Structures are given as structure tokens and as C-alpha cells.
Amino acid sequence: MMKGEEELTKSDLCQISGSGSKFTLCFKYYEVDGNANVTVVFVISGTKTTSGIADFCGGFIVTERNDPDGDSDFAYVGYIILFAEKDGLASNYSSTAASAKAINMIRERNSFFKRPLMK
């Protein structure tokens, strides 16, 4: 954690494997919200091309959840999301403004790892 400014996320334990342009990336990610925290393992896979990442897909699973106050919206251990690019290609981004916009959209949602709303 950073002193003076609350840091909400941290990742480490990154592993990359593959051959040629094909790769799989696996890393552990931590998120903190007040007294609660969650640990998530991500896996992302694809093939690097000049246009972006072909056959892009991935997913994550919540592996640890600590919620001493019992009021966190974090998803429970075992929660899984799988994802893939609809057309199979995650395109290159050359604009830092587009990247900043995507990051801000994620921050506005607060977390990928919040429980889905039940209706």
C-alpha cells in the first residue's frame, strides 16, 4: 500500500508461457476495499499479430476473500468469469486517450470482482 494515498489494487506472481507468437499469461491480483480484500487469479491467452491479439480469451477466479465486517460486495470464493473477444481479435490501441478512457470506465464500475446484482 502507498502511504498518503490509498492504493486499491496490486498484482504479482506473473507467469508467461508460449511459443512463437502464441502466449498465455497468468497472474495473481489483489483488490482492497475498506477492511475487505479479495485475491483473484487471471489467465489471458492469444496470439500476437500486427493487428492486435488474435484468438484473445481469458478468465478469472476468486481464490480468496477476507470480509471481517461482512458488508463487502466482493464476489465469493469460486466466482468465475470467462471472456473472449467477439470477433476473435483484440485490436491494437495507439491512443493514450482511449486507454485512459477504458481505465476510467473500469474505475467508475469500482471493481471487476463485485458480486453481480441479483434481481
Secondary structure, 3 states (H helix, E strand, C coil): CCCCCCCCEEEEEEEEEEECCEEEEEEEEEEEECCEEEEEEEEEEEEEECCEEEEEEEEEEEEEEECCCCCCCECCCCCEEEEECCCCEEECCCCHHHHHHHHHHHHHHCCCCECCCCC
